[in-house]
Amino acid sequence: MSASHSASPVPDGLRTPADANDLSPAIWPDSARRDDDGALHIGGVSARELAADYGTPLYVMDESEVRAHARRALTAFGDAAAAHGGRARVYYAGKALLTTDVVRWVTEEGLRVDVCSAGELEVALAAGAEPALLGFHGNNKSPAALERAVEVGVGTVIVDSDIEIERLSAIAERRDAVQSVLVRVRTGVHAETHAFLATAHEDQKFGFALDDVPAAVARIRELPGLRFVGLHAHIGSQIFDADGFIASAARLVDLHAELLHGGDIPLLNLGGGFGIAYTSADDPRPLEQVAVGIIDAVADECAVRGIPLPELAFEPGRAIVGQAGVTLYEVGTVKPVQVTADLERLYVSVDGGMSDNARTALYGAQYSARLASRVSDAAPALVRVVGHHCESGDVVVDAEYLPGDVTPGDLLAVPATGAYCFSLAGTYNYTPRLPVVAVRDGRARVLVRRETVADLLARDTGAGPNEGNA
């Protein structure tokens, strides 16, 4: 897993900061601040208090930040569509972070929810989400999952293969139902991102090739159990501008216009993947500008073809919850390592790691970090924040500058961890998964409790009756 390490000890864009205690507003929640003693506060709650009450490592979610980003997305896409006399719906991509409370937050702010597994569907239903406002993704939904989707009345199922079309139709007919479906399309537009994050090029598992879509749609229109309502495409993740979406939209609208000859198509879903800043070097365009760029392009493509603008749909996930999340760790050891003849790096080991944030190992993702329990006027030192797992690739923050006096017992905060950290978490080295705590207006509450070793041993059928109480 050494691929997660940057090729250079100091990545492009990382500069020695004038103040290694600063909190960049592009990366941290709006509520992030330091008190007179230098302790970090999120949502009005001190990091010291959070660590004392809930332990570390700990996922902290700023509820107000999540709600604000949900409202912002709804307004951005709604206003951009209204400028052309159209409408837009916004789905929260639940795979970014899904708990029952998060579902309630986003739906109360007017968003729909996307799920992509039977488990995610049950979380959304347990939260009280209206099934008709859910979308169900996945390249290999089980028959049981499709059965459940039809049973509860999921609004749209995004079909991904010919087999799934036949399978879903048979279920719907047996239940005397008609299931609305979107067809997922590989537009061939490749997002400039990590290969594992790009989802529209041809050599991958999702969706139908452009040339195969007309036959799939024709078959759906023949089946009494299905209703074709539109096309869906997703070009990748962590995308900073509208260019890739615009190129994909041109191909989608062309296909949409062709398929209109066979009947009405009310919806066009352009997917998600809107990026956020993880470090000061990241510079994503504001979501409002991206929304205008995409929707203007779709409206122009429709006008050229003389067809009406369909209702548009978008699926932000990371853009809703990413910046709202901060992970707190406690420093365990600090070790100087001579990287080159004239460069020393501090390896700062914390009590978490790749089990709570797999993105650095998976994608080579870059993060930032700051001391959370104090400030320091010590000179900045180049550090690599690493976890406790028995892997050389167990890196949390590949490269950052922290005060050179960082020491065991310090609290360390890693911002922009609201998306794809909790949802990708595992139990490597038998490490229990972290709790999720929400903060708002000076109060904190547990959304998901901390897993224990007893929880893990409870699944091991060889453990004795008293051995799971560790």
C-alpha positions in Angstrom: 0.0 0.0 0.0 3.0 2.3 -0.3 1.3 3.8 -3.4 -0.6 6.0 -1.0 2.6 7.9 -0.3 3.3 10.9 -2.5 6.2 10.6 -4.9 7.8 13.7 -3.4 8.3 14.2 0.4 6.5 17.5 -0.1 3.6 17.3 -2.5 2.9 20.1 -5.1 0.8 22.8 -3.5 1.9 22.1 0.1 3.7 25.2 1.5 5.2 25.9 4.9 2.5 27.8 6.6 3.0 31.1 8.3 0.8 29.7 11.1 0.6 26.0 11.6 -2.5 26.5 13.9 -4.7 28.2 11.3 -8.1 26.8 10.2 -8.7 27.3 6.5 -12.4 28.1 5.9 -12.3 26.2 2.7 -11.6 22.9 4.5 -13.2 23.2 8.0 -16.8 23.6 9.0 -18.0 27.2 9.3 -18.3 26.7 13.0 -14.6 25.7 13.5 -12.8 28.1 15.8 -10.3 28.1 18.6 -11.1 29.3 22.2 -8.8 31.5 24.3 -6.8 28.4 25.4 -6.3 27.3 21.8 -8.6 24.3 21.8 -10.6 23.6 18.6 -14.4 24.0 18.8 -16.8 22.4 16.3 -20.5 23.3 16.4 -19.8 25.1 19.7 -18.3 22.0 21.4 -14.7 21.8 22.5 -12.5 19.0 21.0 -11.2 18.4 24.5 -14.7 17.9 25.8 -15.6 15.6 22.9 -12.5 13.5 23.5 -13.2 13.3 27.2 -16.8 12.3 26.8 -16.6 10.0 23.8 -13.0 8.9 23.5 -10.8 8.9 20.5 -10.6 8.3 17.6 -14.0 9.9 16.9 -16.0 11.1 13.9 -17.6 14.5 14.6 -20.3 15.8 12.3 -21.5 19.4 12.4 -25.3 19.0 11.8 -25.8 22.7 10.9 -23.1 22.4 8.2 -24.8 19.4 6.7 -28.1 21.1 6.6 -26.6 24.3 5.1 -24.9 22.3 2.3 -28.1 20.5 1.6 -30.0 23.8 1.3 -27.2 25.2 -0.8 -27.3 22.3 -3.3 -31.1 22.4 -3.6 -31.0 26.2 -4.3 -28.1 26.0 -6.7 -29.6 23.4 -9.0 -33.2 24.6 -8.5 -32.3 28.2 -9.5 -30.2 27.1 -12.4 -33.0 25.0 -13.8 -35.6 27.7 -13.1 -33.6 30.2 -15.2 -34.6 28.0 -18.2 -38.2 27.4 -17.1 -37.3 23.9 -15.8 -37.1 22.0 -12.6 -34.4 20.1 -10.8 -34.5 17.5 -8.1 -31.6 16.8 -5.8 -30.8 13.3 -4.3 -28.4 13.0 -1.4 -25.9 10.2 -2.4 -26.2 8.1 0.8 -23.1 6.1 0.2 -21.1 9.1 1.3 -22.4 8.8 4.9 -25.6 7.2 5.9 -27.2 7.1 9.3 -30.8 7.5 10.2 -30.2 11.0 11.5 -28.3 12.1 8.4 -31.2 10.9 6.3 -33.6 13.0 8.5 -31.3 16.1 8.2 -31.2 16.0 4.4 -34.8 15.1 3.8 -36.0 17.8 6.2 -34.0 20.2 4.0 -35.8 19.1 0.9 -33.5 16.5 -0.6 -34.3 13.0 -1.8 -32.0 10.1 -1.0 -30.0 7.7 -3.2 -29.2 4.2 -1.8 -27.1 1.5 -3.4 -27.6 -1.6 -1.3 -30.3 -3.4 0.6 -28.7 -2.2 3.8 -28.7 1.4 2.8 -32.4 1.1 1.7 -33.3 -0.2 5.2 -31.4 2.7 6.9 -33.4 5.2 4.8 -36.7 3.5 5.6 -35.8 3.3 9.3 -35.3 7.0 9.2 -38.8 7.6 7.9 -37.8 8.6 4.4 -40.7 8.5 1.9 -40.0 5.5 -0.4 -41.3 7.3 -3.4 -38.5 9.9 -3.0 -35.7 7.3 -3.0 -33.5 6.1 -5.9 -31.9 2.7 -5.8 -28.5 2.2 -7.5 -26.2 -0.8 -7.9 -24.8 -3.0 -10.6 -25.8 -6.3 -8.9 -28.9 -5.8 -6.8 -30.0 -9.1 -5.4 -33.5 -10.5 -6.2 -34.3 -10.0 -2.5 -33.3 -6.3 -2.7 -35.3 -5.7 -5.8 -38.3 -7.4 -4.2 -38.0 -5.1 -1.2 -37.7 -2.1 -3.4 -40.9 -2.9 -5.2 -42.6 -3.9 -2.0 -42.1 -0.6 -0.3 -42.6 1.5 -3.4 -39.1 2.9 -4.1 -39.5 5.8 -6.5 -36.9 4.9 -9.1 -34.7 1.9 -9.6 -31.6 2.6 -11.8 -31.2 -0.5 -13.9 -27.7 -1.6 -14.8 -28.0 -4.7 -17.0 -30.3 -6.7 -19.3 -30.6 -9.4 -16.6 -31.7 -6.9 -14.0 -34.4 -5.5 -16.4 -35.9 -9.0 -16.7 -35.5 -9.8 -13.0 -37.1 -6.5 -11.9 -40.0 -6.8 -14.3 -40.9 -10.3 -13.2 -40.9 -9.1 -9.6 -43.1 -6.1 -10.4 -45.6 -8.1 -12.5 -45.9 -10.8 -9.8 -46.7 -8.0 -7.3 -49.1 -6.4 -9.7 -47.0 -3.2 -9.7 -45.3 -1.0 -12.2 -41.8 0.1 -11.2 -40.3 3.3 -12.6 -36.7 2.9 -13.8 -33.8 4.9 -15.1 -31.2 3.3 -17.4 -27.6 3.9 -16.4 -25.5 4.9 -19.3 -21.7 4.9 -19.8 -21.2 8.0 -21.8 -17.5 7.4 -22.4 -16.6 10.7 -20.7 -13.8 10.0 -18.3 -13.5 12.3 -15.3 -10.0 13.5 -14.5 -9.7 11.6 -11.3 -8.4 8.4 -9.8 -9.2 5.3 -12.0 -11.3 3.8 -9.2 -13.4 7.0 -9.0 -14.1 7.3 -12.7 -17.3 5.6 -13.7 -18.2 6.6 -17.3 -15.4 5.0 -19.4 -16.2 1.8 -21.2 -14.0 -0.8 -19.4 -15.8 -0.9 -16.0 -18.8 -2.5 -14.4 -21.5 0.2 -14.4 -24.3 0.7 -16.9 -25.0 0.3 -20.6 -22.8 1.4 -23.5 -24.4 4.3 -25.5 -25.0 2.0 -28.5 -26.8 -0.6 -26.3 -29.2 1.8 -24.6 -31.9 1.9 -27.3 -32.4 -1.8 -27.2 -32.6 -1.8 -23.4 -35.1 1.0 -23.4 -37.2 -0.8 -26.1 -37.3 -3.9 -24.0 -38.3 -1.9 -20.9 -41.1 -0.3 -22.9 -42.4 -3.8 -23.8 -42.6 -5.0 -20.3 -45.8 -4.4 -18.4 -44.0 -4.3 -15.0 -41.7 -1.4 -15.8 -42.0 2.2 -16.7 -39.1 3.9 -18.4 -38.7 7.5 -17.0 -35.2 8.5 -18.1 -31.5 8.2 -18.4 -28.8 8.3 -15.8 -25.1 8.9 -16.0 -22.3 9.4 -13.5 -18.8 10.3 -14.7 -16.8 10.0 -11.5 -16.1 11.6 -8.2 -14.2 14.5 -6.7 -14.7 16.6 -9.8 -13.8 20.3 -9.5 -15.6 21.9 -12.5 -18.4 21.4 -15.0 -16.5 20.5 -18.1 -16.8 16.7 -17.8 -20.5 17.0 -16.9 -21.1 19.2 -20.0 -19.4 16.7 -22.3 -21.4 13.9 -20.8 -24.7 15.9 -21.0 -24.2 16.5 -24.7 -24.2 12.7 -25.4 -27.0 12.1 -23.0 -29.3 14.7 -24.6 -28.5 13.3 -28.0 -29.6 9.9 -26.8 -32.6 11.3 -25.0 -33.8 13.0 -28.2 -33.5 9.8 -30.1 -35.5 7.9 -27.5 -38.3 10.5 -27.4 -39.5 9.0 -30.7 -40.7 6.0 -28.6 -42.5 8.0 -25.9 -42.3 10.6 -23.2 -39.1 10.8 -21.1 -39.7 13.0 -18.1 -36.3 12.8 -16.3 -32.6 13.2 -17.0 -30.2 12.4 -14.2 -26.7 13.8 -14.5 -25.3 12.1 -11.4 -23.0 13.6 -8.8 -19.3 13.6 -8.0 -19.0 17.2 -7.1 -15.6 17.8 -5.4 -14.6 19.5 -2.2 -11.4 20.9 -0.8 -9.3 18.6 1.4 -6.2 20.7 1.5 -5.4 24.4 0.8 -4.1 23.3 -2.7 -7.6 22.2 -3.7 -9.7 24.7 -5.6 -13.1 23.4 -6.6 -15.5 25.8 -8.4 -18.4 26.8 -6.2 -21.4 24.5 -6.6 -23.5 27.3 -7.9 -21.2 27.9 -10.8 -21.0 24.2 -11.6 -24.8 23.9 -11.5 -25.2 26.8 -13.9 -22.6 25.5 -16.2 -24.2 22.0 -16.5 -27.8 23.2 -16.7 -27.1 25.9 -19.2 -25.3 23.3 -21.4 -28.2 20.9 -21.2 -30.7 23.6 -22.0 -28.7 24.7 -25.0 -28.4 21.0 -26.2 -32.2 20.6 -25.9 -32.9 23.9 -27.7 -30.6 22.9 -30.6 -32.6 19.7 -31.0 -35.9 21.4 -30.6 -37.0 19.3 -27.6 -38.3 20.3 -24.2 -36.0 20.5 -21.2 -36.8 17.5 -19.0 -36.7 17.6 -15.3 -33.1 17.3 -14.2 -31.7 15.3 -11.3 -28.4 15.5 -9.5 -26.8 13.4 -6.7 -24.3 15.3 -4.5 -23.0 13.3 -1.6 -19.5 14.4 -0.6 -20.5 18.0 -1.3 -23.2 17.7 1.4 -21.4 16.0 4.2 -17.6 16.1 3.4 -16.7 19.5 4.9 -19.1 18.9 7.9 -16.9 16.1 9.2 -13.8 16.2 11.4 -12.0 13.2 12.9 -10.3 13.5 16.3 -7.3 11.4 17.2 -4.9 11.2 20.1 -1.2 11.3 19.3 0.6 8.2 20.6 4.2 8.5 19.4 6.3 10.9 17.4 9.3 9.7 15.5 11.8 11.7 13.4 12.8 10.1 10.2 15.6 11.3 7.9 14.0 11.3 4.4 16.9 12.9 2.5 20.2 14.3 3.5 18.7 17.7 4.2 15.0 16.8 5.0 13.6 15.3 8.2 10.0 14.3 8.6 8.2 13.6 11.8 6.0 10.4 11.8 3.1 11.2 14.1 1.3 8.0 15.1 -2.4 8.3 16.2 -4.9 5.9 17.7 -6.8 5.4 14.4 -5.7 4.8 10.9 -6.7 3.1 7.7 -9.6 1.3 9.4 -11.4 4.7 9.9 -10.1 6.4 6.8 -9.3 4.1 3.9 -9.2 6.9 1.3 -5.5 7.6 1.6 -4.6 4.0 1.1 -7.2 3.4 -1.6 -6.9 6.5 -3.7 -3.8 8.3 -2.5 -6.1 11.0 -1.1 -4.5 14.0 0.5 -5.8 15.5 3.8 -4.9 18.3 6.2 -4.4 18.2 10.0 -4.2 20.5 13.0 -3.6 20.3 16.7 -7.0 20.3 18.3 -6.2 20.5 22.0 -3.8 23.5 21.9 -2.0 26.0 19.8 1.8 26.3 19.6 4.3 28.9 18.4 6.9 26.2 17.6 8.3 26.3 14.1 6.3 24.2 11.6 7.6 20.7 10.9 6.9 18.4 8.0 4.9 15.5 9.3 3.2 12.3 8.1 0.3 11.2 10.2 0.1 7.5 10.4 -2.1 4.9 12.1 -1.6 2.0 14.5 -2.2 -0.8 11.9 0.4 -3.3 10.9 0.7 -1.9 7.4 3.3 0.5 6.0 0.6 2.0 3.9 -1.5 2.9 7.0 -1.3 6.6 6.3 -4.0 9.1 7.5 -2.3 12.4 6.3 0.4 11.9 3.8 2.1 15.3 4.2 1.3 18.2 6.4 3.0 20.9 8.5 2.3 20.9 12.2 4.0 22.7 15.1 7.3 20.9 15.7 6.6 20.3 19.3 3.7 17.9 18.6 3.8 15.3 21.3 2.1 12.3 22.7 -1.2 13.1 24.3 -2.0 15.9 21.9 -5.4 15.8 20.2 -5.1 15.9 16.4 -8.0 16.9 14.1 -8.3 15.9 10.4 -11.0 18.0 8.6 -13.1 17.1 5.6 -13.7 13.5 6.7 -17.5 13.6 6.6 -17.7 11.6 3.4 -16.4 8.1 2.7 -14.7 7.6 6.0 -17.4 6.1 8.2 -19.0 4.4 5.2 -15.7 2.7 4.2 -14.6 1.9 7.7 -13.5 -1.6 8.6 -12.2 -3.7 11.5 -8.6 -4.4 10.3 -6.4 -5.8 13.0 -9.6 -6.4 15.0 -10.0 -2.6 15.5 -13.6 -1.6 16.5 -15.2 1.0 14.4 -15.6 4.6 15.6 -18.7 6.3 16.9 -20.3 9.2 15.1 -21.1 12.2 17.2 -23.2 15.1 16.0 -22.5 18.6 17.3 -24.8 21.6 17.0 -25.3 24.8 19.0 -22.9 23.8 21.8 -24.4 20.3 22.3 -23.2 16.8 21.2 -25.0 13.6 20.8 -24.2 10.1 19.6 -25.5 9.1 16.2 -23.7 5.8 16.0 -22.2 4.2 19.1 -18.6 3.0 19.3 -18.1 -0.6 18.3 -16.4 -2.8 20.9 -14.1 -5.9 20.9 -17.1 -7.7 22.5 -19.2 -6.8 19.4 -16.5 -8.3 17.2 -16.1 -11.4 19.3 -19.9 -11.9 19.4 -19.7 -12.8 15.7 -16.9 -15.4 16.3 -18.7 -18.7 17.0 -15.5 -20.1 18.5 -15.4 -17.5 21.3 -16.5 -18.8 24.7 -19.5 -17.2 26.5 -17.3 -15.0 28.7 -14.6 -14.2 26.2 -16.6 -11.6 24.3 -16.6 -9.2 27.3 -13.3 -7.5 26.6 
